[in-house]
């Protein structure tokens, strides 16, 4: 006969903390992953913007660097918007 672990008596009740955490995850799945992605893409866009800004300041290949700089700034702005939107959803 297999002995049961005394801590696992078949009582599968959740504590109020576990229940609240599960409800929050069910309401907004993968919130932590989305925030990480927003932060990562925003940081990448910021690095790219700095590089293209340096190229613009040096006057190198301005016709190519300007649209790329604008794209990087747009990515950073989008990630900031999405991160704030995500944070706003968490409060409500």
Secondary structure, DSSP 4 states (H G I P E B T S, - for coil): -PPPPTT-SS--PPPHHHHHHHHHHHHSTTHHHHHHHHHHHHHHHHHHHHHHHHHHHHTSSHHHHHHHHHHHHHHHHHHHHHHHHHHHHHH-
